[in-house]
Amino acid sequence: MHWPIWRIAVAEHSMEPALRPGDWLLIWRGTGRRPVRVRPGQLVIARNPQQTQMLLVKRAAWHEPGGWWLDSDNPLAGAVDSARFGLVAPELIEGRVVMKYGRAAGASR
């Protein structure tokens, strides 16, 4: 069964200051087999094209025929984004961030 909502904790610094390690996110994954609708500027959860078991939270910058260009808000944090691996195919976009809430227990500020 495909659940339409995910809960994910941010683990890295690449999206600071918008998102910090320990922030919790609600992700809309959709209800069908179609890719989730994404617009430029939205935060998304995507699979790393080089290591598909790794999930990334990035900002959708623009769309081209081959996929989405995904950016980090803080590229100086050693970000893994489209500057490293290029466009991300639509099928690797797992969902769209709809809400940030709270912080994980023990998360540093």
WOWOBEL-V664929 format. One record per backbone hydrogen bond with DSSP energy under -1.0 kcal/mol. NH is the residue of the N-H (numbers start at 1). CO is the residue of the C=O. If there is no record, write none. Layout:
# WOWOBEL-V664929
{{NH;CO} {NH;CO}}
This chain:
# WOWOBEL-V664929
{{6;27} {8;25} {10;23} {16;13} {19;15} {22;10} {23;20} {24;101} {24;102} {25;8} {26;99} {27;6} {28;96} {29;4} {41;60} {42;39} {44;58} {45;95} {46;56} {47;92} {48;54} {54;51} {56;46} {58;44} {59;71} {60;42} {61;69} {64;67} {67;64} {68;88} {69;62} {71;59} {74;14} {77;74} {82;70} {84;81} {85;81} {86;82} {88;68} {92;89} {93;90} {94;45} {95;45} {96;28} {97;43} {98;26} {99;26} {101;24} {104;22} {107;104}}
